Amino acid sequence: VLRSLQAVTKPEEKGAVEQVRKEVENMPDDMSPADISRQADSFVGSAIVKNWHPEKGRYKVARDLAKGLVGEGDLILRDEELLPAKALGNLLLTLRNSMNSVFVETKESETPLFLYQLHRIWRDLLIESTHLKSPAATECVWTCGLTDAGLHNMFFSDGKLWLFDLGKPNRQPLPAFLTKFLMSFFHALGMQDTPDGSTWVNRFQKSQAKGMLELTAQTKELLPIAHEAYSIALDRLINEMFDGEDAVRELLVKYTILQILSDASFCLQKWQIKGGGAPTYGEGNHNRGLEKWLWRALWDIYVATDVMSTYAPDIYVSSDIMKTCEPYVSSSDLSSMDSN
């Protein structure tokens, strides 16, 4: 697929890196991510305005909504939403608490710092993406409308590959184009249908030993397989498409983490749009069964942290930020709640 996209791209459509690099070099220090050009945004997978817009970006929306999840606001939570909501609030609004304040069997050093530390990373993405050495990493390809080419939108039949979720065609470098594909190795586990198709498989259960959350037995088996597949795909892409350049690997890992976190915010938005947190008015109201969006958002944060600690443990660490915040929810608060 990648080589086919390269083949159909006209020579005049490949160039963009010099213009974007010049734009980045001339950016003032106080520039808002909402003010970057469409071309620069597209160069990093259209991730900046969508996620970092100061008023409506996904990361800000997630932070704002998280306050309501821990009782600071007028959100009304159903009983089945309490446990994932409080866990999410703890992770989104807390910096001192590590992941093991919510989850069993996580590393002591794993801390969900993302949504506080991402305020300037959009600049890093632009700088790194425009200074790669491999031509395939900086030349744009015509995407043919494959805007969400992840495993969850691929089907194999009779030796053919079918790709779904088409959108508006545009030009992007291959690393940006690969974002949805690479994140989908982990993302797909968060949206697997249950056998009856009524909801998604919940990747967590309440630990009987410590009263916190832990991965289900099935997820403990599947996650290492997902990591193995991700690593193999990443290695082949670096070696076969990007001339073995390690800087491309680092950028692809960042894209993976950031897109998974973006999906966490997307899930919180969908939960609220579909009626989550709103008053209920009798049986059959549309906001029943919406806890699946909270559990999926929780999975996104868990697995994004897992990916970071596995492939890039130092990329977003900031001890100065950690010193400034207090926890909103303690592990004892979680242990007192019932899991659905």
Disulfide bonds with the S-S distance in Angstrom:
none
